[in-house]
Amino acid sequence: MSLLKIRDMSLLNTPPNNRHPIETVVGEYDPYQIAEAIRHEVARGGQVFFLHNRIETLNETRIRLEHLVPEVLIDTAHGQMPGEKLEEVMHRFFHGAFHVLVSTTIIENGIDMANVNTIIIDRADMYGVSQLYQLRGRVGRSDRVAYAYLFYPDAKDITELAMKRLEAISDFTELGSGFKIAMKDLEIRGAGNLLGKDQSGEVYAVGYDLYVRLLDEAIRNLENEKYEPEPEPLLELEYTGFIPDFYVDSPQEKMELYKKIAGVREKEELDRLKHEVTDRFGPIPAEISSLLALAEIRILCRELSALSLREKSGMVRVELGKLANINIDRVVQVLKRSKGLIKLDPKNPNVLVLTTGNLGLSEKSAFIREKLAALV
């Protein structure tokens, strides 16, 4: 729903200071590797979460681990324990009374223990992507490198979907990768019926882009009963702009910037965007200035209720709508001052013709913006 602009979404991409990506290992259940992981963490003074989400076999798992690493102290915790008993176990674990906590997914939320920097998840194939991401986030909450071990019983026994979930977790280990994992989860599970026929009608009959625009208009109409959709002007100019790699090298940030420029609808919003771009990436190069100029021309066309702005052979034709937001006296003044560079089309009185001739890119852009602004 956020991708369709129905809901707002913000991303937190900057991790706290001194945090490290969590080293993630995915593989078949290996008692030797489990023992090594526990010993490694205990040797550096840390503690371990061992996740086994079956209360019936929780004690069996504890006994099995005690045989694997007899020198390590182990205890258990689960949601069906009496409140006082559970609190007492967690209190002891927090203060370092034992090394390994064998528990169910009760640790999934609200646990922040800086000294626990290894988590071992048994039957990781049984969890969803978001839950695995949440569980992995229980470790690595200090300046130490943390480890997450995701084990499944046998590759032959798990489904292709489960393997895709485990691959998603192992692929995205860098800090701030939550949004990427959410997108991968959306790809694996699907988007439900939000774009399906029952909920959204025949999306493919109008195309996705037009569908999103119609949906946006419908939302605005529900929010404001007097809302009237603005005509979207058609721009056909013989120049364009782009975001060069030397200015923004991240494809994700580049697409985000393109989207912001395309979505600008007011001059104040465009000014804020220019300030943001300069602040984040430095002085704006000519290629992006062209993009921003196109955005400004589109804003002016909307304010004039212009239907289209087309350039061909040194001439720019601005077609105004029947209910154009334009002052006739102002048009007459602009025509007089233009020294013949702006004229009305005698065959189409709702069309203004601007003569740009052989002006360069930046000069032509400034000329068009200046003349349109004079009409607003």
N, C-alpha and C positions, 0 to 999 in steps of 0.2 A: 504493500500500500504506500510505503514511502517512495518507492521507485516510480509509482504513478502519481506522486505529488498529493496523494490524499492525506498523508501524515508527514509531519516534519521529521527529519532525522539528523542527528549530529554524530560525528565520529571523534573518538579520543585516540589519537595516533601517537601521542607523546608519552612514553613510559616514565615512571619515577626515576630519579637519579640512581645510578649504580645497579640497575637491574640488568639481568642477563637473559637471553633467550633460553627456554627450557629444552635441554637435550632430550629428545624423544626417541624411544626404541620400540619398534613394533615387531612382534615375532611369535612363534609358537611357544607354548608353555615350556620353560626350561628351568628345572630346580637349581641347577648349577649357577645359571645366570642370576637367579633370584638371590641365592646365597651370597654371590659376589657383590651384588648391588647393595644388599643390607650391610655386609661387612664394610664396604667402601664408605657408606654414609656414617656408620657408627664410628669408624676409625677417625673420621674428621670431626667427631663430636656432635654429629647431627642425629636426627630421628627420621622414622619412616612411616608412611601410611601404606598399609596393605589392604586394598579394597577387595572384599569378597561379599557380593550382595545376596547371600543366602544365609538367613539366620539359622536355619536348621543345621547347616554344616560349618558354622563359624568356628565352633570349638575344635572340630576336626582339622580345620585349616590352621588354627593356632598350634595344635599338637604337631602337625606336619612341619610347620616352620621351626618349632622348637627342636625337632630332630635335625633339621637342615643346619641351623645355627644355634647350637646349644648354649653358646656363651652369651647370647643376647636375651634381654628381658622383653617379654611380649604380653600384651593384654588385649581384651576385646571390648567393642562397644557397638550397640545397635539401638534402633528406635523403640524397641519393645521393652527395654530395661526400665526399671523404676527411675523416676526423675532424679532422685538423690544419688542413686548408684551411678547413673550416667554422668552426672555432674562431678562425682568424686573421681571417676576414671579420667575424665577429660582434664580435671584439675591436676591430677598426678602426672598425666602425660605432658601437660603444658610446662610443669616444673621439672621435667626430666627424670621422673621416677622410673620409667622404663623406656625402651628404645623403639619398639615397633607397636603400632596400634592396628590391629586387625579389625576392620569395621565394615559396615554397609555404607550406602550412599548418604548416611546421616551427616557425613563430613562435607557434603557437596556445597552447602551454603553457610556463610557466617563464620567460617573457620579461618583464622589468620594467625598462624604460628611460624614465626621467622626461623625457628630452628629445625623445622621439618622441610627437608629439601630433596626428598626422594619419595615418589609415589609409585606403587606397583599395583596395577589393575588386572585382576583375574577375570577372564571371560570378557575382555574388552569388546568383543564382537556383539555383545548383547546391548550395548549402549548406543544412543544417537550421537551425532557429531557435536551438537551443542552441549550435551551432557559430558562428553569426553573432554571438551574444551574447558568446561567449568571445573571438572575434577582435576584436570592438569593444572589449573590455576591455583590449586590449594598449596602448591609448592612454588619455590622461586620468589618468595616474598621478602627476600633480604638481598644482600650484596653477594651471596654465594651462587655459584652455578648449580642449578637444580636438574634433577633427572626424573623422567616419567617413562615407565615401562608398561607397555600395553600388550598383554598376552592373550592369545586365543588358543583353543585346544589343539586343533589340527586344521591345516589349510583346506583339506578335503571336506571338512565338516561344516564350514561356514559358507554363507551365501555370498554371491557376487556383490550384493548391495552392502553387506557388512564389511567386505574387503575395501570397497570404495570409501566407506566412512573412515576406516583406519588409515587409508592412504591420505585422505584429506587432512587428518590430524598430523600425520608424520611429515606432510609436505609443507604445512604452514606452521613453522615454529618460531618465526621472528616476532619480536614484540610488536604489539599493535595489529596483529593479524586477525582479530576477531571478525571484522567485516568481511574479509576474504573467506574465512571459514563459513560465515553465514551465507555468503553467496554460493559457495560450493555445496552447502547443505541444501539450499534452494534448488540448485541444479540436480542434486541426487534425488531429493524427495518430490520435486515439482512444486509449482506455485498453487496447488489446490485448484479450486474452481473460480478464482477471482477473475480470470479471463475466459472462463468457460461459457458455453451457450446459455446455461440456466441462469447464471448470475450477471453476465455482461452482454448477452445477445450475440449477434453475429459480428464479432470483432473483425474477422477476416474479410467481411463484405466491404468494410470501409478502410481497412488498413490500420496498423497499429498506431502510427503517428497521428492520423486523423482521429482515431478513437481516443487517444490520450487528450487531444485538444478538446474534443466534444465532452469528455468526462470532466475536464477542468472547467469548461463553461457551465456544465450542469451543477458542479459544486459551488461555483461562484453565484449561480442563480438561486440556489437554495440558501446561501448565506445572505443574499441581498435580493429581495424580490424585484427591485427596480433595475437590476443589472442587465445591461445590453452588451452582448459580445462585440468587441472592437473588430473592425475589419483588419485582416492581416495583409499589409501591403506586399506586393510582389516586387522584388528588387532584381533587376537585370543590369548590372554594371560591368564594364569591361575591365575591371580590376578586382582583386580580392586580397585577402590577407591570410596569414597562417601563424602558428606558434612554432618557431624554429627550435630544433633540438638543443642548440647551444644555450637557449634561454631557459627552457623547461625540458629536462631529460626524462622525467618520469611519465610514462604513458597514462597512468591513472590521474596524475595531477593535470596533465595536458587536457584529457577529456573533461575533467572537472572544470577547467578554465574555459574550454569551448562552450560547455553547457551554461556557465554563468554569463558569458558574453551574449549567447543566443537568447537567454532568458531576460535580459535587461529590458525594462519597459518605461523607465522614467529617467530624466536627465540627472537627478540627484543620485539615483541608483548607479548610473554609469560613472559619475564622479567618484563615488565610494569604491567602485570596482577598480578604477584606475589607481586610486591610492593604495588599495589592497595589493594589487599586482606589483606596483613599484616597491612597496614595503617588503613583500615576500621574495621577489626575484630580482629587484634592481631596476635601473632605468629601462624604460620600455623601448624596444627596437622598432624600426619602421614597419616590419611585417605585422606586428601586433597593433601598432597605431592604425594601420589600415582596417584591421578587424574592428577596432573600437570606433573608427569613423563610420563604418558601415552600420554599427549598432546605433550610433547617434542619428544617422540618416533615417534609419527605420523608426526611431522614436519620433522624429519630426514628421515623418509621413503619417504615423498614427495620429499625431496631434492635429494634422490637417485633414484627417480622414481620407487620405489619398489611397486609391486602389492599387496603383502601380507606379513604378519609377523605372523607366527603361532607357538605356544608353545605346546609341548606335551611330557610328561615323561622326563623332564629335557633337552629337545632339542628345540631350536628355529630355525625355517626354514624361511629364508628371500628370497622371490622370487622376482627377479629383472625383470623389463620389458625389452622388446627387445631394446628399445632406452634409457636404463638406463643411468642416468647422473653419471657415475662412471669412475674412473681412474684405468686402469688395473695394472699399476706399483704400485699404492697405495694398491690395493687388495693383490698383491703378498707380499708386505712388511708386511701388517697386518697378513697374513697367517703365515709368517715366525716367527713373534714376538708372535704369540698367543699360541705357544707351544702345538699345537694340539687342542686347544679349539674352533678354527674356521676352517672349512673345506669347500671345494666345494663338492656338491653332484655329484658323478661320473655319475649318470644317468641323472641328470639335471644340466648342467653346469651354468645355470642362477640362481641356488639356493645356497645360503650360509647357512651353518649349524653351529649354535652357541651352544656349550655345557654349560648349566648353572648348571647342576647337582642339588645339594641340597642347593643351595644358598638361603638365606633368601630373604624376599620381597624387602627390600631396596637395598641389595647387588645385587640381580638379576637385578633390574631396573637400577642401576648404571652401571652394566656390559654391558647390552644391549645398553644403551645410549653411553657409552664410545666406544664400538666397531663400532657402526653405525657412530658416529661422526668422527672416524678415517678414514672412507671410503669416507666421503663427501669431 
